[in-house]
């Protein structure tokens, strides 16, 4: 893999966000536009793709950074959604992913890798970039909510949250598991 760069999603990079195959006309699975963890399910369904896209664009235009883009040269090739957990209120309403304590954490909730870059370790590099970004912005704990697939399983619909093994390789440790296949992983950062 060639050297990659990682940049926060800002208004100047919105077109690159759209250019990723994931964020094309349909805006990912069910028109998500990476709003799945940010808004109530009823609102998510009512928004459809166009409304979710507009909601994400409003976040970006307001100056909030909802995640990082990975680039190969000038081409966007990957995405990771990372921000303070408070930006993802759906996590707090989930019986499986609700907070394990009152510690302030940053959350990694979603990935997308361009088809041509899958299977090359980009998810691990996105995690590393997200951890660095969170640390630079004051985070002391970063959480992830990966899927723990069974050994005999093929691709899983929830693989957009990453895989347990990738988070483990990045140094994250399991702090809770309220369902068989959905651990809560944490990485404590030096102060």
Secondary structure, DSSP 8 states (H G I E B T S, - for coil): ----EEEE--GGGHHHHHHSGGGSTT-SGGG-TT-TTTS-HHHHHHHHHHHHHHHHHHHHHTT---EEEEEETTEEEEEEEEEEGGG-HHHHH-TTTS-SSS---EEEEEEEE-GGGTTSSHHHHHHHHHHHHHHHTT-SEEEE--B---TT----GGGGG-BHHHHHHTT-EEEEESSTT-EEEEEE---
